[in-house]
């Protein structure tokens, strides 16, 4: 790449600063001097640096002189905890429009954990910078993560689309549990202390005027799981709950009606789902369970089921059918139940219901026959939940900023 006059002047300044530091000086002195340079030493390349899903992306050229300011490799490895990890997560969550860091990554139990999502982001950033190194939360990584919010919007979008594609391919695109385990989908529990006590009142019912999210938000949480999966990011279920209350969609007993699910999908730009009924009225379609199974197992569709009193609840309840699988010769739906209380299940401990082994009480396996037995309605979102279109927005030879003053 040809260097313009301004870039030569920058290199000359950097060389002079480097010579000004004695051989005994540590890297922090050099970093302090480098932080005073406000011109732009980073540039995108002239040729593709990496290819993802057939799309070529221009990389970020990092000058060797800048790399020499970070000679060490000390820092947390994936799976370890570090204050640098916490600082990076908080900074990215506040400063970047794209969801590089999600709500579940910021929970107190895991905020300082170098989790699988952050590891994927760091590796993606390395690849854009054409750095052959193992992900580690050292000074260079912190510098690059600090730089990310300052990159042009097009370059941020390129990094984000590759990051998401890699999460999806690795089966990591989902929520992070408090244990640090990554789920392959997005999960919300109405019993979660993050929002269990949040008001969710029904003004038309004297017995539900003091209700909270824990009491009646199963429908909101179920559709939040679905929307998050299709958007490939965690939406705010509290915003959707407020929308329900403020716009008259809050109803007695089960929180929202089946007909709210298309409304919620439309709020986030998703196609309206198909709704089928166990006992259809005029103009309604009956549930075809073979079709439901095929859509989940073969088309990667998502399904919300509206249950009535019986095997899963003592009242009415919404849950999500995430997947269809066979274990020990028995066919099961993988169910994401937003209410985490297994003592409610009438068949728990039998072959009809089993632990999904995903370290969360709300994630269970249940036979199709048991689901059908007490299901009043099925809401099918037919699109493929794994769809993600990789596109490039940036162009070659774009100047990129140095970053802020804090490079440590």
N, C-alpha and C positions, 0 to 999 in steps of 0.2 A: 504494500500500500504506500502511495506517495504521501510524504508529509508536507503540509502547507507551512508557510513561514511562521504562523502562530504556533504550530505544533513543534517546529524546531526550537523556537524560543522557549517553549515550555520545557522541552527536554534539557535545554541548556540550563534552565533554572533548577531543574531537579538534580542535574549532575553537580551543579555548584553546591546545592544543599547537601548532597551526599558527600562531597569532598570536605564539606565543613564539619562533618561528624568524624571524630577521631576513630581509630580502629578499636578503641576500647569502649566506645559509646554503645549503649544498648539500643534495641529497635524502637523503644518508646521515644527516644530523642529524635530519631529519624521520623517517626510518625508525627511527632509534634511539629516538626518542620514541614512535613508534607501537608499537614492539615491547614497550613497557611496558604497553600497554593489553591487558587480559586478558579483557574482555567480548567479546560476539559481534556484529560489525558486518555479517556476511553472512547472507542469508536466501534461501530458495527463493521462487520467485514464486507469484502467485495464478493465473496463466494460463500456458498452454503456451508455451514459448520456442522449441521446435523439434519437428518431426514427422519420424519415421523409420519407414519401412515401415508407415505408417498408425497409428503409436503416438505419442501426444502426450507430451512430456516437460516437466516444470517446470524452469526454468532457475535459475541462481544469480545473485542480485542483488548486484552489487559496488558499494559506495558510491563516488560520484565523488571524495570526499575521499581514499579509499584509492587510487584510480587516479591521483590527482594526485601521489602519492608516487613514481610510476614514470613520469616524463615522457619519459625517453629511449627510443630505439628501437635502440640499439647492441646487438649480440649476433649469434651465429652464425645464419646462414640454413641451410635444409635443404641437406644435402650437405657442410656445413663441419664442422670439428672445433672442440671447445671443452671446456675444463675444466668449464664449467657443465653441459654435456651429460652428461659422465661422472658428475658429482655427482648429477644428477637421476636417471639410470639406476640408480645404486647405491642411492639412497634409496628409489626406488619398488620395486626388487626386494626390498629388505629389509622394507619397512613395509606393503606392500599385499598382501592375500590374492589379489586378481585378478592375472592375468598381464599387466599393462600393459607389462612389460619381460621379454623372454624370455632364455634362456641364450645364444642366438647373438648377441643384441645386446650382451652383456657380454664377448665375447671381446676380448682385448687389441688386436687389429687394428682393432676398430670401436667400442670402448666409448666413445670421445669423439666419434663421428660422429653428427651430427644426421641420422639415417637416416629412411627412409620410414615406418617404424612409429611412431617418436617424433613425426614430423611430423603423422601422422594423429591421434595422441593429443592433441597440442597444439591442433590445429584443432578437435577435438571439445570440448576443454575451453573454448576460446574461445567456441564456439557455445553451450555451456551457460551461460557467463557473458555471452552476448549482446554479445561484443566483435567489432567489425568490423576485423580486423587480419590481416596476413600472418604466418604462423608464424615466430617468431624466438626464439632462446634469450637473451632479455634479462631484466632484473630482474623485470619483471611475470610473465613466463612461469615463471621459477624460483620466484617466490612461489606461483603457482597450482599448480605441480607439487608444491611442498612442502606445500601445503594439502591435496592430494588424499588422502593417507592418513588425515587427520583428519576427513574428511567422514563423515557417517552412512553406515552400510553400504548402505542403500537407494539413496542418491545415488551412491555408488561403483559399485553394480551397474548403475545407469542409464547412467552414463558408459561403463562397460565394454561393455555390450551394444551401444551405439551405435558405439563404437570398433571392436569386432569386426565389426559389420555393414559398416562402411565399408571395413575391410581386405579383407573377402571380396568386396565389390562392385568394389573397385579391383584385384583380383587380387594383393593383397599379403599375404594371410594365409598365412604360411609362415615358413621359416627365413631368416635373414640370413647370407649368405656372408661370408667374411673379406675379400672384395673390396669389401664394402658393398652388393653387389647383393641385391635381395630376390627370393626364389623364390615362386612361386604355390602352393607346397605345403611340407610339412615333410620335411626330409631329414636322415638320420643315416648316417654312414659308420663302419664298424667300424675303419677305418684312421685315423680322426680322432685327432690327438694328444691331444685332450681326454680320451680314454678307451681308446685303443688298447692300452695296457699294463695296463689294469685286469684283475685275475685273473678267469678264467672256467674253472675247473678241472673235469675229469671224474674223479671219484673212482673210477670203475669201469674206467678205462683208464690203464695205466701210461704210455702215450705222450702222454696229454692232461692229466696231473695238473698240469702247469705252464702250461697254455694261458691265453691272454689273450683279451680281447675281439676283438683283431685276428684271432686264429686261427679262432674258431668261432662268433662271435656274429651271423652274417648273419641267422638267423631272428629273433633278439631285435631287431635293428635294423630289419628289415623290418616286423615287427608294431608296433614303436614308431612308425614313420612313419605307419602306418595309424591307430593309436589317436590320435596327435597330430592327424592331419587331421580326424578325426571330433569330437574334443574341442575343436578349434581352439586348442590351446595345446601347447607343447613339454613332453612328459612326460620323466621322468628314466629313460633306458635302463639306467642302472646299477642302479636299484632293481629293474627287471624282470629284469636279469641275475642279481642276487642271489636273486631269487625262484626262478628256474630252478634254480640250484645248490642252494639250501636245501630245495627241495621235490621233488627227485628227477626233474626234467624234463630234466636235462642228459644227452644221449646221445652215443655215439661217432660220429665222422665229421662229421655235419652239425649238431651243437649241440643242436637240439631236433627233435621229430617234428612232422609236419603237425598232429597232434591237439592240440598245445599251442596252436595259434592260437585256437581257441574258448576255451580256458582264459584266455589273455591278454586276450581281448576281455571276458570276464566279469569280470575283475579291475577293469576300468574302466567297467563298466556298459553295455557295448555288446552288441548282439545277436550270437549265434553265427554265424560265417560258414558258407557252403556249401563243401564240399570235394569235388572231382572228381579222377579218376585217369586217367592214360594207359592203364594196364592194371588195370582195377578187379577187385578180388576180390569174393567173395560179399557182397552187401549194399552195395557201393560203386557210385557212378555214374561213368560215363565222361565225359570232357571233351567239351563241345560248344563248339567255338571260335567259332561264330557267336554263341552266347549270351554268351560272354565278351566278345567285341567289342561287342555291343549294350549290355551292362551298363556297360562303360567309356565308350563313345562317347555313349550316349544317356541313361543313368541316373546318370551321375557316380559309379558304383561304384568301389571300389578292389579290386585283385586282387594277391595274392601268388602268385608261381610258384616251385615247387620244381624246380630244374634238376639234372640229373645230368651227368656228365663229357661235355664236348664243346665246344659253341660259346662258352660263357661261363665255364667253370671247369674245373679239372683234377680236381675231386672232386665234391662235391654242394654246392648253393648255393641260397639264397633271394634273390629280388629282388622289387621292386614294379613293377607296371604302373600308371603314373600317368595315362596319357592315350592316346588314339588319334588319329592325325592323318595328313595327307597332305602330303608335301613333294616337289616336282619330279615329281609324278605317281606317287610310290611311297607305299604305305600303311605306316605305322610305329606301333609302340607306343613311347611315351615311357617309358623304364625308369629307375628309381632303383635303381642297384646299390650296395649298402652297401660293397662292396670296390672301392676306387679303384685299379685297375691295368689299363689297357687292353691291355697286352701279353698278357693272358690270353685275349683274344678272338680266336678263330680266323678270323673273317671281318671283322676291323677293316680299314677302308680300302676295302671293297667296297660295292656299292649296298645290301647287306643290313644294314649297320650304319653309323651316322653320328653325328657330334657333334651334340648337341642345341642347342648354342649358348647354354648357360646358365652358362658359366664354372665348371663343375665336372666333373671327370673321371668321376664316378660317374653322371652323367646322360647317357644315350645314346638314340639311336633305333635300333630294330631291327625288321625285318619280322616280321609274324605267323608266316610260314612258318618262319623261323629259330627263333623262340621255341618253336613247337610241336615242332620236330625233336628237342629234347633235354629236354622238360618231362615230369616224372613226375607232378606233381600241381598243381592250381590251387585256390587258396583265395579264394573270392569273398565280399567284404563288400558286400552288395547296397544298403545305404542310400546316399542322396545325400550326398556329401562336402561339398557347399556349403551344406547346411541350417544355418540359424541363426535361432532364434526370438527376435525382439525383443520384450521385455516391459518395462513400467515397474513399479518397486517403490516409488518415493518418492511422497510426497504434497505438497500445496501448503503454503506458509507454514511451513516447518520451519526452525528456527534452525540455522545452520551455524557452525562454529568459525572464529575469526580465523586460526588457524595457530600455528606455533611461534615462538620468539624470533628465529630466523634467517630473515630475509626477503630476503636478498641473492641 
